[in-house]
Amino acid sequence: MIQIVAEIGCNHNGNKELALRLVKSASESGANAVKFQTFISHDLVSKSAPKAEYQKKDDVQESQLEMLKKLELDPEDYIEIKKYADSLGIEIFSTAFDLASIDFLKNIGQRIWKIPSGEITNLPYLEKIRDIKCQDKEIILSTGMSTVKEIQFAINILKKSPSTSFTILHCNTQYPTKPEDMNLKAMNVLKKLAPGWKIGLSDHSEGIVASLVAVGIGTEFIEKHFTLDKKMKGPDHQASITPEELKKLCQKVREAEKMLGNEEKKVTDSEKKNIFIVRKSIVAKKQISKGERFTEDNITCKRPGNGISPIHWYKVLGKEAERDFVTDELISCKGVMWEDE
């Protein structure tokens, strides 16, 4: 089953109560998991670090450090949120953006480790994630802004983590990502770079179309930013989906999974009844007398498909009629069986 993750990220705006509401809504919408972002602001960015263009819409003068301080979630609050998610039966994990946050999440029993695109070249970070020992460990690598060489570098480090399930995500880090920048076919490149890894999509585009297209490409994991209100203050709300959209995404992904089926080509039980209706049989085009030979002038093919199949057209041509036939009557021919025989 495709895993659908509601990326709450920092859309809680540093507010525990809002975070709890987001978890509840994501669970009710059908998501398999919720994901947060855990960081210590002053360990993540320097005082001079600028904001991305999409982050400037709320406050142009504010530094990235000042913005992140407002979005930082208290560790004790996250522990309470985790307990609440556990009580709802929805998986919860968080992306660590600094080494101390990795230790915090490890100490509270996290098993899923999502590496964000910005850390794909951070060797100490990658090695620390690689060396974590925990039950049912999963590593998810996001590849936004990355070259093939950089992706291969990270894969080579992470794949040494023993007894671990791996997922690699296609991603564009622009919020929101324009359709022409999604480049979903690049997922096929990731499949070749990471054989044996699950393939997924971290979808920063508007709406749910890209995620649904990714299902057809073979994604096993979809991550989508999630908010209660796109008009809230904060850098990621505008590029997030609402509870109504998340519910629709979950429903449509499940429908798409059913449509994909398996790689066996066969006649389904539901369509067998249509064979009789829409296929054709060899019939008399006009009255045919016994002993007359079947020719293209006196036989033809018409519905329904309950007689000799046109597959056997050349076996029938030239044979002698064993009896008289009237117009539209099913042709019978010695030595030629009906299709279902």
LINWO-V798915 format. One record per run of one state. SS is the DSSP state (H for helix, E for strand, - for the rest). FROM is the first residue (numbers start at 0). TO is the last residue. If there is no record, write none. Layout:
# LINWO-V798915
ss:from:to
SS:FROM:TO
SS:FROM:TO
This chain:
# LINWO-V798915
ss:from:to
-:0:1
E:2:8
-:9:14
H:15:28
-:29:31
E:32:37
-:38:39
H:40:43
-:44:51
H:52:55
-:56:62
H:63:70
-:71:73
H:74:87
-:88:89
E:90:95
-:96:97
H:98:106
-:107:110
E:111:114
-:115:115
H:116:118
-:119:121
H:122:129
-:130:136
E:137:141
-:142:146
H:147:157
-:158:163
E:164:170
-:171:175
E:176:176
-:177:177
H:178:181
-:182:182
H:183:192
-:193:196
E:197:202
-:203:203
E:204:204
-:205:207
H:208:216
-:217:219
E:220:225
-:226:239
E:240:240
-:241:241
H:242:259
-:260:267
H:268:277
-:278:279
E:280:283
-:284:286
E:287:287
-:288:291
E:292:292
-:293:297
E:298:301
-:302:307
E:308:308
H:309:315
-:316:318
E:319:319
-:320:323
E:324:324
-:325:328
E:329:329
-:330:331
E:332:332
-:333:334
E:335:335
-:336:340
